[in-house]
Amino acid sequence: MTGSEWFSAAPGGLNRYFTDLYSALAGHAETAVTATAFGTPPDGARSWGPAGGGTLRRARRAFLDRPERNPAAVLDRHFCLYGPATAGPLVVHFHGPWARESRAAGENGRAVLAKYLLERVRYARADRFVVLSNHFRDVLVTDYRVPADRIAVIAPGVALDRFAATEPPEGDPMVLCVRRLERRMGIDTLIECWPAVLDRHPAARLLIVGTGTAAADLRSAAAAHPGIEFTGGVTDERLAGLYTRARCTVVPSHALEGFGLIALESLAAGRPPVVSDCGGLPDSVRGLDPSLVVPPGDPEALAHRLATALDGAAPTAKQCRAHAESFSWELAARRHIALYRELAPA
């Protein structure tokens, strides 16, 4: 496996997924797995060096890495920019359209085109692709011209042992939002809708956890509204504690959401996530409560659903936890192992 950064070095959905999938696969005695990314690796894994630094230097270092391995072993690449070439079986985890994400972040057209062409080159030799949702399967087919029969949809898992599904606390209600502070994450819509939530719940508080390039603009927009607090980045331990203090959570993304691992974490902690109908986000609550899904970019709909959740119209902590338990890393690992065996039979 090759990734971008280990989660300990750079928190984020892709890095969390890569780190947790490695741990799940390493727990299977019948599978010999190595994994490399930037930053401090977990036990048994490798590192290309510290996170940070120049992109070209890091890409070159990862590309020239040639660890000893069985030439028939599968290479599972989780980010197109990093990792060696291979003559053996190749799996590509498609975590999102890198070029389109860059365009959404405001990069110029030439940089976006260069990233798209690099993606196409690095995807060209892949025997199989793995995506987390049907939405990203459709993106691969439409935007990258990948045949649908080469794509496997494998839902992610959630580390249940990191969270305790306690009952929500009494007192002033808190809504928790854990997101990268980027334009496409919908935090602007959340801030816009907050006064309407306060109209029904004057003592409610909104806690926004995360960092990103839009942080200054979002803090400025929130300054006019009471009850909104930004924490910046937090540790896993503190985040688990924040879930216990929340009444519900919210994931209001506008675009390019592959699945929304943070929604699974919320469910594991017993807190219902209100999510936008964006990409693969609805998959996280499908079969639990369809009313938790709201139109993206609609502050009125978002305010109404958050207010009703604070009223108590939402799944219980027990129901949320039971739903989270259907997303098992054990099941995800076994499905990956079956895919690898198709490409490199023992």
Secondary structure, 3 states (H helix, E strand, C coil): CEEEECCCCCCCHHHHHHHHHHHHHHCCCCCCCCCEEECCCCCCCEECCCCCCCHHHHHHHHHHCCCCCCCCCCEEECCCCCCCCCCCCEEEECCCCHHHHHHHCCCCHHHHHHHHHHHHHHHCCCCEEEECCHHHHHHHHHHHCCCHHHEEECCCCCCHHHCCCCCCCCCCCEEEEECCCCHHHCHHHHHHHHHHHHHHCCCCEEEEECCCCCHHHHHHHHCCCCCEEEEECCCHHHHHHHHHHCCEEEECCCCCCCCCHHHHHHHHCCCCEEEECCCCHHHHCCCCCHHHEECCCCHHHHHHHHHHHHHCCCCCHHHHHHHHCCCCHHHHHHHHHHHHHHHCCC
